Amino acid sequence: MIEKEYIITAPEGMHARPATALVRLAKNFTSVISIWEGNKTVPLNSLLNLLSMGIKGGDVLKIRIEGEDEITAAEALDHFFSQIKDL
């Protein structure tokens, strides 16, 4: 199991475009990926789940990755969150 934390640097937060890209990315892996912020936890397999969290700029997200390709998934998520301001 791998756990990561990311700060959302985009002032508009996690809006539809980056949220869609993140869910699509997560679906490429067999590992179970879940995301939580504050006291809300959702599996990262649904755009509605992610958007329902109301993630704003400056929020800290925690992601848990568990499965056989968790290292590859963690690297892909690191890359995604380093590029999120470009989405």
Jmol script that loads the backbone (N, CA, C; Angstrom):
load data "model"
ATOM      1  N   MET A   1       0.845  -1.175   0.000  1.00  0.00           N
ATOM      2  CA  MET A   1       0.000   0.000   0.000  1.00  0.00           C
ATOM      3  C   MET A   1       0.895   1.244   0.000  1.00  0.00           C
ATOM      4  N   ILE A   2       0.523   2.196  -0.824  1.00  0.00           N
ATOM      5  CA  ILE A   2       1.237   3.471  -0.923  1.00  0.00           C
ATOM      6  C   ILE A   2       0.242   4.579  -0.605  1.00  0.00           C
ATOM      7  N   GLU A   3       0.668   5.522   0.222  1.00  0.00           N
ATOM      8  CA  GLU A   3      -0.149   6.697   0.498  1.00  0.00           C
ATOM      9  C   GLU A   3       0.634   7.937   0.108  1.00  0.00           C
ATOM     10  N   LYS A   4      -0.042   8.859  -0.545  1.00  0.00           N
ATOM     11  CA  LYS A   4       0.574  10.094  -1.023  1.00  0.00           C
ATOM     12  C   LYS A   4      -0.299  11.267  -0.621  1.00  0.00           C
ATOM     13  N   GLU A   5       0.322  12.438  -0.514  1.00  0.00           N
ATOM     14  CA  GLU A   5      -0.416  13.679  -0.271  1.00  0.00           C
ATOM     15  C   GLU A   5      -0.075  14.672  -1.367  1.00  0.00           C
ATOM     16  N   TYR A   6      -1.070  15.383  -1.810  1.00  0.00           N
ATOM     17  CA  TYR A   6      -0.891  16.405  -2.834  1.00  0.00           C
ATOM     18  C   TYR A   6      -1.652  17.655  -2.423  1.00  0.00           C
ATOM     19  N   ILE A   7      -1.059  18.799  -2.686  1.00  0.00           N
ATOM     20  CA  ILE A   7      -1.742  20.073  -2.468  1.00  0.00           C
ATOM     21  C   ILE A   7      -2.277  20.532  -3.824  1.00  0.00           C
ATOM     22  N   ILE A   8      -3.538  20.868  -3.861  1.00  0.00           N
ATOM     23  CA  ILE A   8      -4.144  21.364  -5.100  1.00  0.00           C
ATOM     24  C   ILE A   8      -3.715  22.817  -5.270  1.00  0.00           C
ATOM     25  N   THR A   9      -2.884  23.069  -6.271  1.00  0.00           N
ATOM     26  CA  THR A   9      -2.328  24.406  -6.468  1.00  0.00           C
ATOM     27  C   THR A   9      -3.166  25.269  -7.403  1.00  0.00           C
ATOM     28  N   ALA A  10      -4.014  24.644  -8.208  1.00  0.00           N
ATOM     29  CA  ALA A  10      -4.863  25.424  -9.112  1.00  0.00           C
ATOM     30  C   ALA A  10      -5.880  26.203  -8.290  1.00  0.00           C
ATOM     31  N   PRO A  11      -5.960  27.525  -8.469  1.00  0.00           N
ATOM     32  CA  PRO A  11      -6.883  28.335  -7.660  1.00  0.00           C
ATOM     33  C   PRO A  11      -8.343  27.901  -7.797  1.00  0.00           C
ATOM     34  N   GLU A  12      -8.723  27.375  -8.952  1.00  0.00           N
ATOM     35  CA  GLU A  12     -10.112  26.956  -9.157  1.00  0.00           C
ATOM     36  C   GLU A  12     -10.394  25.565  -8.597  1.00  0.00           C
ATOM     37  N   GLY A  13      -9.379  24.906  -8.052  1.00  0.00           N
ATOM     38  CA  GLY A  13      -9.565  23.600  -7.434  1.00  0.00           C
ATOM     39  C   GLY A  13      -9.690  22.489  -8.460  1.00  0.00           C
ATOM     40  N   MET A  14     -10.350  21.416  -8.062  1.00  0.00           N
ATOM     41  CA  MET A  14     -10.514  20.243  -8.927  1.00  0.00           C
ATOM     42  C   MET A  14     -11.830  20.374  -9.673  1.00  0.00           C
ATOM     43  N   HIS A  15     -11.764  21.018 -10.829  1.00  0.00           N
ATOM     44  CA  HIS A  15     -12.966  21.183 -11.645  1.00  0.00           C
ATOM     45  C   HIS A  15     -13.077  20.019 -12.627  1.00  0.00           C
ATOM     46  N   ALA A  16     -14.049  20.061 -13.502  1.00  0.00           N
ATOM     47  CA  ALA A  16     -14.401  18.915 -14.345  1.00  0.00           C
ATOM     48  C   ALA A  16     -13.255  18.404 -15.215  1.00  0.00           C
ATOM     49  N   ARG A  17     -12.488  19.275 -15.841  1.00  0.00           N
ATOM     50  CA  ARG A  17     -11.449  18.805 -16.759  1.00  0.00           C
ATOM     51  C   ARG A  17     -10.362  18.000 -16.048  1.00  0.00           C
ATOM     52  N   PRO A  18      -9.718  18.530 -14.996  1.00  0.00           N
ATOM     53  CA  PRO A  18      -8.710  17.711 -14.335  1.00  0.00           C
ATOM     54  C   PRO A  18      -9.307  16.502 -13.606  1.00  0.00           C
ATOM     55  N   ALA A  19     -10.528  16.636 -13.108  1.00  0.00           N
ATOM     56  CA  ALA A  19     -11.163  15.501 -12.434  1.00  0.00           C
ATOM     57  C   ALA A  19     -11.402  14.361 -13.420  1.00  0.00           C
ATOM     58  N   THR A  20     -11.858  14.687 -14.613  1.00  0.00           N
ATOM     59  CA  THR A  20     -12.064  13.664 -15.645  1.00  0.00           C
ATOM     60  C   THR A  20     -10.743  12.996 -15.987  1.00  0.00           C
ATOM     61  N   ALA A  21      -9.701  13.790 -16.164  1.00  0.00           N
ATOM     62  CA  ALA A  21      -8.383  13.233 -16.492  1.00  0.00           C
ATOM     63  C   ALA A  21      -7.874  12.332 -15.368  1.00  0.00           C
ATOM     64  N   LEU A  22      -8.101  12.714 -14.125  1.00  0.00           N
ATOM     65  CA  LEU A  22      -7.636  11.923 -12.988  1.00  0.00           C
ATOM     66  C   LEU A  22      -8.370  10.591 -12.908  1.00  0.00           C
ATOM     67  N   VAL A  23      -9.671  10.595 -13.097  1.00  0.00           N
ATOM     68  CA  VAL A  23     -10.450   9.347 -13.058  1.00  0.00           C
ATOM     69  C   VAL A  23     -10.026   8.441 -14.210  1.00  0.00           C
ATOM     70  N   ARG A  24      -9.834   8.999 -15.388  1.00  0.00           N
ATOM     71  CA  ARG A  24      -9.374   8.192 -16.533  1.00  0.00           C
ATOM     72  C   ARG A  24      -8.013   7.575 -16.253  1.00  0.00           C
ATOM     73  N   LEU A  25      -7.130   8.350 -15.656  1.00  0.00           N
ATOM     74  CA  LEU A  25      -5.805   7.841 -15.310  1.00  0.00           C
ATOM     75  C   LEU A  25      -5.919   6.685 -14.315  1.00  0.00           C
ATOM     76  N   ALA A  26      -6.718   6.853 -13.286  1.00  0.00           N
ATOM     77  CA  ALA A  26      -6.872   5.818 -12.259  1.00  0.00           C
ATOM     78  C   ALA A  26      -7.434   4.521 -12.829  1.00  0.00           C
ATOM     79  N   LYS A  27      -8.289   4.622 -13.834  1.00  0.00           N
ATOM     80  CA  LYS A  27      -8.897   3.433 -14.427  1.00  0.00           C
ATOM     81  C   LYS A  27      -7.902   2.610 -15.246  1.00  0.00           C
ATOM     82  N   ASN A  28      -6.701   3.144 -15.497  1.00  0.00           N
ATOM     83  CA  ASN A  28      -5.675   2.400 -16.232  1.00  0.00           C
ATOM     84  C   ASN A  28      -4.974   1.356 -15.375  1.00  0.00           C
ATOM     85  N   PHE A  29      -5.244   1.351 -14.084  1.00  0.00           N
ATOM     86  CA  PHE A  29      -4.520   0.477 -13.165  1.00  0.00           C
ATOM     87  C   PHE A  29      -5.462  -0.504 -12.493  1.00  0.00           C
ATOM     88  N   THR A  30      -4.918  -1.674 -12.157  1.00  0.00           N
ATOM     89  CA  THR A  30      -5.716  -2.674 -11.448  1.00  0.00           C
ATOM     90  C   THR A  30      -5.752  -2.390  -9.953  1.00  0.00           C
ATOM     91  N   SER A  31      -4.818  -1.600  -9.466  1.00  0.00           N
ATOM     92  CA  SER A  31      -4.796  -1.247  -8.046  1.00  0.00           C
ATOM     93  C   SER A  31      -6.051  -0.477  -7.661  1.00  0.00           C
ATOM     94  N   VAL A  32      -6.459  -0.644  -6.428  1.00  0.00           N
ATOM     95  CA  VAL A  32      -7.573   0.132  -5.884  1.00  0.00           C
ATOM     96  C   VAL A  32      -6.998   1.474  -5.449  1.00  0.00           C
ATOM     97  N   ILE A  33      -7.542   2.544  -5.999  1.00  0.00           N
ATOM     98  CA  ILE A  33      -7.075   3.890  -5.684  1.00  0.00           C
ATOM     99  C   ILE A  33      -8.230   4.641  -5.041  1.00  0.00           C
ATOM    100  N   SER A  34      -7.986   5.148  -3.849  1.00  0.00           N
ATOM    101  CA  SER A  34      -9.011   5.941  -3.177  1.00  0.00           C
ATOM    102  C   SER A  34      -8.407   7.279  -2.776  1.00  0.00           C
ATOM    103  N   ILE A  35      -9.278   8.246  -2.657  1.00  0.00           N
ATOM    104  CA  ILE A  35      -8.840   9.615  -2.385  1.00  0.00           C
ATOM    105  C   ILE A  35      -9.635  10.129  -1.200  1.00  0.00           C
ATOM    106  N   TRP A  36      -8.967  10.860  -0.334  1.00  0.00           N
ATOM    107  CA  TRP A  36      -9.699  11.482   0.760  1.00  0.00           C
ATOM    108  C   TRP A  36      -9.155  12.862   1.042  1.00  0.00           C
ATOM    109  N   GLU A  37     -10.054  13.698   1.492  1.00  0.00           N
ATOM    110  CA  GLU A  37      -9.750  15.084   1.846  1.00  0.00           C
ATOM    111  C   GLU A  37     -10.633  15.390   3.036  1.00  0.00           C
ATOM    112  N   GLY A  38     -10.028  15.829   4.108  1.00  0.00           N
ATOM    113  CA  GLY A  38     -10.804  16.057   5.323  1.00  0.00           C
ATOM    114  C   GLY A  38     -11.353  14.741   5.828  1.00  0.00           C
ATOM    115  N   ASN A  39     -12.672  14.649   5.965  1.00  0.00           N
ATOM    116  CA  ASN A  39     -13.280  13.408   6.445  1.00  0.00           C
ATOM    117  C   ASN A  39     -14.025  12.651   5.350  1.00  0.00           C
ATOM    118  N   LYS A  40     -13.853  13.056   4.097  1.00  0.00           N
ATOM    119  CA  LYS A  40     -14.520  12.385   2.982  1.00  0.00           C
ATOM    120  C   LYS A  40     -13.536  11.454   2.279  1.00  0.00           C
ATOM    121  N   THR A  41     -13.973  10.233   2.001  1.00  0.00           N
ATOM    122  CA  THR A  41     -13.171   9.263   1.262  1.00  0.00           C
ATOM    123  C   THR A  41     -14.021   8.702   0.139  1.00  0.00           C
ATOM    124  N   VAL A  42     -13.454   8.648  -1.066  1.00  0.00           N
ATOM    125  CA  VAL A  42     -14.167   8.064  -2.198  1.00  0.00           C
ATOM    126  C   VAL A  42     -13.193   7.244  -3.042  1.00  0.00           C
ATOM    127  N   PRO A  43     -13.717   6.181  -3.660  1.00  0.00           N
ATOM    128  CA  PRO A  43     -12.874   5.460  -4.614  1.00  0.00           C
ATOM    129  C   PRO A  43     -12.687   6.340  -5.850  1.00  0.00           C
ATOM    130  N   LEU A  44     -11.525   6.280  -6.417  1.00  0.00           N
ATOM    131  CA  LEU A  44     -11.214   7.142  -7.558  1.00  0.00           C
ATOM    132  C   LEU A  44     -11.597   6.430  -8.857  1.00  0.00           C
ATOM    133  N   ASN A  45     -12.867   6.064  -8.959  1.00  0.00           N
ATOM    134  CA  ASN A  45     -13.342   5.372 -10.149  1.00  0.00           C
ATOM    135  C   ASN A  45     -14.567   6.050 -10.755  1.00  0.00           C
ATOM    136  N   SER A  46     -14.957   7.187 -10.201  1.00  0.00           N
ATOM    137  CA  SER A  46     -16.161   7.864 -10.663  1.00  0.00           C
ATOM    138  C   SER A  46     -15.954   9.374 -10.627  1.00  0.00           C
ATOM    139  N   LEU A  47     -16.273  10.011 -11.725  1.00  0.00           N
ATOM    140  CA  LEU A  47     -16.170  11.461 -11.798  1.00  0.00           C
ATOM    141  C   LEU A  47     -17.096  12.123 -10.778  1.00  0.00           C
ATOM    142  N   LEU A  48     -18.293  11.605 -10.638  1.00  0.00           N
ATOM    143  CA  LEU A  48     -19.237  12.185  -9.672  1.00  0.00           C
ATOM    144  C   LEU A  48     -18.719  12.068  -8.245  1.00  0.00           C
ATOM    145  N   ASN A  49     -18.099  10.925  -7.917  1.00  0.00           N
ATOM    146  CA  ASN A  49     -17.507  10.768  -6.579  1.00  0.00           C
ATOM    147  C   ASN A  49     -16.491  11.876  -6.323  1.00  0.00           C
ATOM    148  N   LEU A  50     -15.623  12.087  -7.282  1.00  0.00           N
ATOM    149  CA  LEU A  50     -14.551  13.063  -7.123  1.00  0.00           C
ATOM    150  C   LEU A  50     -15.104  14.487  -7.048  1.00  0.00           C
ATOM    151  N   LEU A  51     -15.994  14.841  -7.950  1.00  0.00           N
ATOM    152  CA  LEU A  51     -16.549  16.197  -7.952  1.00  0.00           C
ATOM    153  C   LEU A  51     -17.391  16.479  -6.707  1.00  0.00           C
ATOM    154  N   SER A  52     -17.999  15.435  -6.140  1.00  0.00           N
ATOM    155  CA  SER A  52     -18.828  15.632  -4.951  1.00  0.00           C
ATOM    156  C   SER A  52     -18.006  16.060  -3.736  1.00  0.00           C
ATOM    157  N   MET A  53     -16.703  15.902  -3.815  1.00  0.00           N
ATOM    158  CA  MET A  53     -15.848  16.283  -2.693  1.00  0.00           C
ATOM    159  C   MET A  53     -15.658  17.799  -2.607  1.00  0.00           C
ATOM    160  N   GLY A  54     -15.910  18.516  -3.685  1.00  0.00           N
ATOM    161  CA  GLY A  54     -15.785  19.974  -3.665  1.00  0.00           C
ATOM    162  C   GLY A  54     -14.369  20.439  -3.343  1.00  0.00           C
ATOM    163  N   ILE A  55     -13.399  19.860  -3.994  1.00  0.00           N
ATOM    164  CA  ILE A  55     -11.995  20.152  -3.712  1.00  0.00           C
ATOM    165  C   ILE A  55     -11.626  21.527  -4.251  1.00  0.00           C
ATOM    166  N   LYS A  56     -11.081  22.359  -3.364  1.00  0.00           N
ATOM    167  CA  LYS A  56     -10.733  23.741  -3.709  1.00  0.00           C
ATOM    168  C   LYS A  56      -9.225  23.901  -3.788  1.00  0.00           C
ATOM    169  N   GLY A  57      -8.805  25.008  -4.389  1.00  0.00           N
ATOM    170  CA  GLY A  57      -7.384  25.343  -4.421  1.00  0.00           C
ATOM    171  C   GLY A  57      -6.848  25.452  -3.002  1.00  0.00           C
ATOM    172  N   GLY A  58      -5.697  24.860  -2.756  1.00  0.00           N
ATOM    173  CA  GLY A  58      -5.081  24.882  -1.436  1.00  0.00           C
ATOM    174  C   GLY A  58      -5.431  23.675  -0.574  1.00  0.00           C
ATOM    175  N   ASP A  59      -6.444  22.896  -0.979  1.00  0.00           N
ATOM    176  CA  ASP A  59      -6.798  21.696  -0.217  1.00  0.00           C
ATOM    177  C   ASP A  59      -5.697  20.645  -0.341  1.00  0.00           C
ATOM    178  N   VAL A  60      -5.554  19.844   0.695  1.00  0.00           N
ATOM    179  CA  VAL A  60      -4.595  18.735   0.694  1.00  0.00           C
ATOM    180  C   VAL A  60      -5.373  17.441   0.485  1.00  0.00           C
ATOM    181  N   LEU A  61      -4.994  16.706  -0.560  1.00  0.00           N
ATOM    182  CA  LEU A  61      -5.618  15.421  -0.855  1.00  0.00           C
ATOM    183  C   LEU A  61      -4.685  14.308  -0.432  1.00  0.00           C
ATOM    184  N   LYS A  62      -5.249  13.237   0.044  1.00  0.00           N
ATOM    185  CA  LYS A  62      -4.474  12.046   0.349  1.00  0.00           C
ATOM    186  C   LYS A  62      -4.987  10.945  -0.561  1.00  0.00           C
ATOM    187  N   ILE A  63      -4.060  10.217  -1.149  1.00  0.00           N
ATOM    188  CA  ILE A  63      -4.422   9.139  -2.052  1.00  0.00           C
ATOM    189  C   ILE A  63      -3.794   7.853  -1.538  1.00  0.00           C
ATOM    190  N   ARG A  64      -4.596   6.805  -1.511  1.00  0.00           N
ATOM    191  CA  ARG A  64      -4.112   5.477  -1.126  1.00  0.00           C
ATOM    192  C   ARG A  64      -4.200   4.575  -2.357  1.00  0.00           C
ATOM    193  N   ILE A  65      -3.103   3.890  -2.635  1.00  0.00           N
ATOM    194  CA  ILE A  65      -3.019   2.996  -3.790  1.00  0.00           C
ATOM    195  C   ILE A  65      -2.657   1.615  -3.258  1.00  0.00           C
ATOM    196  N   GLU A  66      -3.452   0.630  -3.634  1.00  0.00           N
ATOM    197  CA  GLU A  66      -3.225  -0.708  -3.121  1.00  0.00           C
ATOM    198  C   GLU A  66      -3.464  -1.721  -4.235  1.00  0.00           C
ATOM    199  N   GLY A  67      -2.410  -2.457  -4.590  1.00  0.00           N
ATOM    200  CA  GLY A  67      -2.552  -3.480  -5.610  1.00  0.00           C
ATOM    201  C   GLY A  67      -1.233  -3.816  -6.259  1.00  0.00           C
ATOM    202  N   GLU A  68      -1.296  -4.691  -7.250  1.00  0.00           N
ATOM    203  CA  GLU A  68      -0.072  -5.204  -7.855  1.00  0.00           C
ATOM    204  C   GLU A  68       0.692  -4.176  -8.692  1.00  0.00           C
ATOM    205  N   ASP A  69       0.016  -3.177  -9.216  1.00  0.00           N
ATOM    206  CA  ASP A  69       0.708  -2.144 -10.002  1.00  0.00           C
ATOM    207  C   ASP A  69       0.746  -0.803  -9.269  1.00  0.00           C
ATOM    208  N   GLU A  70       0.783  -0.853  -7.943  1.00  0.00           N
ATOM    209  CA  GLU A  70       0.712   0.377  -7.140  1.00  0.00           C
ATOM    210  C   GLU A  70       1.898   1.303  -7.358  1.00  0.00           C
ATOM    211  N   ILE A  71       3.076   0.775  -7.607  1.00  0.00           N
ATOM    212  CA  ILE A  71       4.249   1.628  -7.822  1.00  0.00           C
ATOM    213  C   ILE A  71       4.092   2.414  -9.119  1.00  0.00           C
ATOM    214  N   THR A  72       3.679   1.738 -10.168  1.00  0.00           N
ATOM    215  CA  THR A  72       3.457   2.406 -11.454  1.00  0.00           C
ATOM    216  C   THR A  72       2.339   3.438 -11.344  1.00  0.00           C
ATOM    217  N   ALA A  73       1.278   3.073 -10.632  1.00  0.00           N
ATOM    218  CA  ALA A  73       0.162   4.002 -10.441  1.00  0.00           C
ATOM    219  C   ALA A  73       0.610   5.231  -9.653  1.00  0.00           C
ATOM    220  N   ALA A  74       1.411   5.029  -8.614  1.00  0.00           N
ATOM    221  CA  ALA A  74       1.906   6.154  -7.805  1.00  0.00           C
ATOM    222  C   ALA A  74       2.759   7.093  -8.640  1.00  0.00           C
ATOM    223  N   GLU A  75       3.602   6.541  -9.500  1.00  0.00           N
ATOM    224  CA  GLU A  75       4.430   7.378 -10.378  1.00  0.00           C
ATOM    225  C   GLU A  75       3.565   8.180 -11.338  1.00  0.00           C
ATOM    226  N   ALA A  76       2.535   7.544 -11.893  1.00  0.00           N
ATOM    227  CA  ALA A  76       1.633   8.233 -12.818  1.00  0.00           C
ATOM    228  C   ALA A  76       0.875   9.354 -12.107  1.00  0.00           C
ATOM    229  N   LEU A  77       0.456   9.110 -10.870  1.00  0.00           N
ATOM    230  CA  LEU A  77      -0.251  10.142 -10.110  1.00  0.00           C
ATOM    231  C   LEU A  77       0.682  11.294  -9.748  1.00  0.00           C
ATOM    232  N   ASP A  78       1.931  10.981  -9.408  1.00  0.00           N
ATOM    233  CA  ASP A  78       2.912  12.041  -9.146  1.00  0.00           C
ATOM    234  C   ASP A  78       3.049  12.945 -10.366  1.00  0.00           C
ATOM    235  N   HIS A  79       3.152  12.320 -11.529  1.00  0.00           N
ATOM    236  CA  HIS A  79       3.279  13.105 -12.766  1.00  0.00           C
ATOM    237  C   HIS A  79       2.014  13.929 -13.002  1.00  0.00           C
ATOM    238  N   PHE A  80       0.851  13.327 -12.814  1.00  0.00           N
ATOM    239  CA  PHE A  80      -0.409  14.035 -13.012  1.00  0.00           C
ATOM    240  C   PHE A  80      -0.480  15.281 -12.136  1.00  0.00           C
ATOM    241  N   PHE A  81      -0.211  15.122 -10.851  1.00  0.00           N
ATOM    242  CA  PHE A  81      -0.345  16.262  -9.947  1.00  0.00           C
ATOM    243  C   PHE A  81       0.747  17.304 -10.149  1.00  0.00           C
ATOM    244  N   SER A  82       1.874  16.922 -10.743  1.00  0.00           N
ATOM    245  CA  SER A  82       2.890  17.933 -11.063  1.00  0.00           C
ATOM    246  C   SER A  82       2.471  18.752 -12.282  1.00  0.00           C
ATOM    247  N   GLN A  83       1.564  18.218 -13.096  1.00  0.00           N
ATOM    248  CA  GLN A  83       1.118  18.892 -14.310  1.00  0.00           C
ATOM    249  C   GLN A  83      -0.293  19.469 -14.202  1.00  0.00           C
ATOM    250  N   ILE A  84      -0.962  19.320 -13.076  1.00  0.00           N
ATOM    251  CA  ILE A  84      -2.381  19.666 -12.957  1.00  0.00           C
ATOM    252  C   ILE A  84      -2.676  21.131 -13.318  1.00  0.00           C
ATOM    253  N   LYS A  85      -1.763  22.037 -13.076  1.00  0.00           N
ATOM    254  CA  LYS A  85      -2.037  23.435 -13.400  1.00  0.00           C
ATOM    255  C   LYS A  85      -2.131  23.668 -14.903  1.00  0.00           C
ATOM    256  N   ASP A  86      -1.669  22.681 -15.701  1.00  0.00           N
ATOM    257  CA  ASP A  86      -1.735  22.797 -17.163  1.00  0.00           C
ATOM    258  C   ASP A  86      -3.036  22.236 -17.726  1.00  0.00           C
ATOM    259  N   LEU A  87      -3.897  21.653 -16.881  1.00  0.00           N
ATOM    260  CA  LEU A  87      -5.127  21.042 -17.378  1.00  0.00           C
ATOM    261  C   LEU A  87      -6.263  22.053 -17.450  1.00  0.00           C
TER     262      LEU A  87
END
end "model"
wireframe off; spacefill off
backbone 0.3
color backbone group
